[in-house]
Amino acid sequence: MSANDEQEALDAQFRLDSIADVEALFERRAKATKAADAGFKAARDIAYGERKSETLNLFPAAGDAPAPVQIFIHGGFWSTLAARDFSFVAAGFVPSGAAVAIIDYPLIPDVRLGHIVESCLKAVGFVHRHGAAHGIDPERIFVSGNSAGGHLVAEIMDRTRLADAGLPADVIKGGTAISGLYDLAPVAASFRNDLLAFTDDDVATLSPLRRRPHIGSPLIAAVGADETRVFIDQTAHFAEQCRDDGTNVEQFVVPDTNHITVVLDAFANPDAPLNRAVRRQMGLG
């Protein structure tokens, strides 16, 4: 295989155009979000930090307060999409008695990846300190995210990072990392790095598979069975590493789902095994 062929093969791992009917899936995701926006109450654009992009959309729990909260971090290769695109996540948890906070964060190229991690930690801190005013139990904070958000879940569940941010090391009671990238080296070698501009230092210090974060709370690691090999392999390796380090890990390779539908049809679907596992982690039926 030539160098050009090898580069193309690597780049293909990080493209979504291999997904059949991808535009139709984007449209279905948008319809699900529109339905959630119409069907659930929400407080929008709550500032959790100083940056304009450091806001969250909060969907209060349907049941009694104080309620557990699921903080969801969207994907988009750290550079696209927004909280408003993922309102449909509320449908998977609000009816079961959980609040859902979907966060925005500053995007590359306006910031570096380390700044995004800091923003996500700020969001957790805000919910911990101020969530009670919104009907949230600050002792029952859970986090989740897909793709870039899956990577960010791994970063902010690190108890060392939490302590450094002035938060209780156990403030996050459990997490769900979906289709994350836990070794950034392949991303840095791909066409994605034309925008992301990951440095060798970024790869070394912000790759959970290289840095071995201290994740003490239960973790669900999930990926779609129809995703590209890099997402499947990295999810398996990250789950194994966490398990070896003593973390309680549940692992899901979700049949018949891809990089988009694993969130839309599994994580956010209350009838799906992945969603049920997340609700069990939260102590919900």
C-alpha positions in Angstrom: 0.0 0.0 0.0 1.4 3.4 -1.0 1.8 6.3 1.5 -1.2 8.0 -0.2 -3.3 4.9 0.2 -2.4 4.6 3.8 -3.3 8.2 4.4 -6.6 7.8 2.7 -7.4 4.7 4.7 -6.6 6.6 7.9 -8.7 9.6 6.9 -11.6 7.3 6.1 -11.8 6.3 9.7 -12.8 9.9 10.6 -15.3 10.6 7.8 -19.1 10.2 8.2 -19.7 9.9 4.5 -19.4 6.1 4.7 -22.7 6.0 6.7 -25.6 5.1 4.4 -28.3 7.9 4.1 -26.3 10.1 6.5 -28.3 13.2 5.4 -31.6 11.4 6.2 -30.2 10.5 9.6 -29.3 14.2 10.3 -32.9 15.1 9.3 -34.3 12.4 11.7 -32.1 13.7 14.5 -33.3 17.2 13.8 -36.9 16.1 14.0 -36.3 14.3 17.3 -34.8 17.4 18.7 -37.7 19.5 17.5 -40.1 17.1 19.1 -38.2 17.2 22.4 -38.1 21.0 22.3 -41.9 21.0 22.0 -42.5 18.3 24.5 -40.3 19.1 27.4 -39.8 22.3 29.5 -36.3 23.7 29.3 -34.3 26.6 30.7 -31.9 27.6 27.9 -28.6 29.3 27.7 -27.8 29.2 31.4 -24.3 30.6 31.8 -21.9 28.3 33.6 -18.7 30.3 32.8 -17.4 33.5 31.5 -17.2 32.7 27.8 -20.2 33.3 25.5 -20.2 29.7 24.6 -20.1 28.4 28.1 -23.8 27.8 28.5 -26.2 24.8 29.1 -29.8 23.9 28.3 -31.5 22.4 31.3 -34.5 20.0 31.1 -36.0 19.6 34.6 -36.9 16.2 35.8 -40.6 15.1 35.4 -40.6 13.7 38.9 -39.9 15.1 42.4 -37.0 17.3 43.2 -34.2 17.0 44.0 -33.5 14.8 41.1 -30.3 13.2 39.6 -28.9 14.9 36.5 -27.4 13.6 33.3 -24.9 16.2 31.9 -24.6 15.5 28.2 -21.6 16.6 26.1 -22.1 16.7 22.4 -19.7 15.5 19.7 -18.6 17.2 16.5 -14.8 16.6 16.5 -14.4 19.4 19.1 -15.2 21.9 16.4 -18.9 21.8 15.3 -22.4 21.2 16.5 -24.2 22.6 19.6 -26.3 21.7 22.6 -29.4 22.8 20.6 -28.8 19.9 18.2 -29.2 17.3 21.0 -32.4 18.1 22.9 -33.7 14.7 22.0 -31.5 13.3 24.7 -34.0 14.6 27.2 -36.6 12.0 26.0 -34.4 9.2 27.3 -34.2 10.4 30.9 -36.6 13.2 31.9 -39.7 10.9 32.0 -37.8 8.5 34.3 -37.2 11.3 36.9 -33.8 12.7 35.8 -32.9 16.2 34.9 -30.8 16.6 31.7 -28.3 19.3 31.2 -26.9 19.6 27.6 -23.8 21.8 27.5 -22.2 24.0 25.0 -18.5 24.6 25.1 -16.0 26.8 23.1 -15.0 25.1 19.8 -11.7 24.7 18.0 -10.2 26.8 16.3 -11.3 29.6 18.7 -9.7 27.7 21.6 -7.3 24.8 22.2 -8.5 21.4 23.3 -7.3 21.9 26.9 -9.6 24.9 27.2 -12.6 22.7 26.2 -11.7 20.3 29.0 -11.6 23.2 31.4 -15.0 24.4 30.2 -16.6 21.0 30.7 -15.2 20.9 34.3 -16.7 24.3 34.8 -20.1 23.0 33.8 -19.8 20.2 36.3 -18.8 22.7 39.0 -21.7 24.9 38.1 -24.2 22.1 38.4 -22.7 20.9 41.7 -22.8 24.4 43.2 -26.0 25.8 41.7 -28.0 22.8 40.6 -30.2 22.7 43.7 -31.8 26.0 42.6 -33.0 24.1 39.5 -34.3 21.0 41.3 -31.0 19.0 41.0 -29.5 16.8 43.6 -25.8 17.9 43.7 -24.9 14.5 45.1 -26.2 12.7 42.0 -24.4 14.1 39.0 -23.7 11.8 36.0 -22.0 12.7 32.8 -22.3 11.4 29.2 -21.1 12.3 25.7 -20.6 11.0 22.2 -17.6 11.2 19.9 -15.6 14.2 21.0 -18.0 14.3 23.9 -17.0 10.7 24.8 -13.4 11.8 24.9 -14.4 14.8 27.1 -16.3 12.4 29.5 -13.1 10.4 30.0 -11.1 13.6 30.7 -13.5 15.1 33.2 -14.1 11.9 35.1 -10.5 11.9 36.0 -10.5 12.5 39.8 -7.2 14.3 39.6 -8.6 16.8 37.1 -11.7 17.2 39.3 -9.6 17.9 42.4 -7.4 20.3 40.5 -10.6 22.2 39.5 -11.6 22.6 43.1 -14.3 19.9 43.0 -14.9 16.9 45.2 -13.0 14.0 43.6 -16.2 11.9 43.6 -18.6 14.7 42.4 -19.3 12.6 39.3 -21.1 9.5 40.4 -21.0 7.7 37.0 -20.4 8.3 33.3 -21.2 7.1 29.9 -18.6 7.5 27.1 -20.1 6.8 23.7 -17.9 6.4 20.6 -15.1 8.4 22.0 -11.5 8.9 20.8 -9.2 8.1 23.7 -5.8 8.1 21.8 -5.6 11.3 19.8 -2.5 10.3 17.8 -4.6 8.8 14.8 -6.7 12.0 14.7 -3.6 14.2 14.7 -2.3 12.1 11.8 -5.5 12.5 9.8 -7.0 15.3 7.7 -8.9 16.4 10.8 -5.8 17.9 12.2 -5.8 20.6 9.5 -8.4 22.3 11.7 -7.8 20.7 15.1 -4.0 21.4 15.1 -3.3 18.9 17.9 0.3 19.0 19.0 2.5 16.2 20.3 1.9 17.7 23.7 -1.9 17.6 23.2 -1.6 13.9 22.2 0.5 13.1 25.3 -1.5 15.0 27.9 -5.1 14.8 26.5 -5.2 11.1 25.4 -6.8 9.0 28.1 -5.2 5.8 26.7 -1.8 7.4 27.1 -2.3 9.4 30.3 -4.3 6.7 32.2 -6.7 9.1 34.1 -7.9 8.1 37.6 -11.5 7.2 36.9 -13.0 6.0 40.2 -16.7 6.1 39.4 -18.6 3.5 37.4 -18.2 3.8 33.6 -20.3 2.7 30.7 -18.2 2.5 27.5 -20.3 2.2 24.3 -19.8 2.2 20.6 -22.0 1.3 17.6 -21.2 -2.0 15.9 -21.3 -0.4 12.5 -18.8 2.4 13.2 -15.3 2.6 11.8 -12.6 0.4 13.3 -10.8 3.2 15.1 -13.9 4.0 17.3 -14.6 0.3 18.0 -11.0 -0.5 18.9 -10.3 2.5 21.0 -13.5 2.0 23.0 -12.5 -1.6 23.7 -9.0 -0.6 24.7 -10.2 2.2 26.9 -12.7 -0.1 28.7 -10.0 -2.6 29.2 -7.6 0.0 30.6 -10.2 1.3 33.0 -11.1 -2.2 34.1 -7.5 -3.0 34.7 -7.2 0.1 36.9 -10.1 -1.0 39.1 -13.0 0.9 37.5 -16.4 -0.8 37.3 -17.0 -0.9 33.6 -20.0 -2.0 31.5 -19.2 -2.3 27.8 -21.6 -2.1 24.9 -21.1 -2.7 21.2 -24.6 -1.8 20.1 -25.8 -3.9 17.2 -27.1 -2.2 14.0 -26.0 1.3 15.0 -23.5 3.8 13.6 -21.9 6.9 14.8 -25.2 8.8 14.7 -27.8 6.2 15.6 -25.9 4.9 18.6 -27.0 8.1 20.4 -30.3 8.6 18.7 -31.6 5.1 18.8 -29.7 3.6 21.8 -28.5 6.1 24.3 -31.6 8.4 24.1 -34.2 5.6 23.6 -35.7 4.5 26.9 -36.5 1.0 25.4 -32.9 0.3 24.4 -30.5 -1.7 26.5 -27.9 1.0 26.6 -30.4 3.6 27.9 -31.6 1.2 30.5 -28.1 0.6 31.7 -27.5 4.3 32.0 -30.7 4.7 34.0 -29.7 1.8 36.3 -26.3 3.6 36.9 -28.4 6.6 38.0 -30.6 4.5 40.3 -33.7 5.0 38.1 -36.1 2.4 36.8 
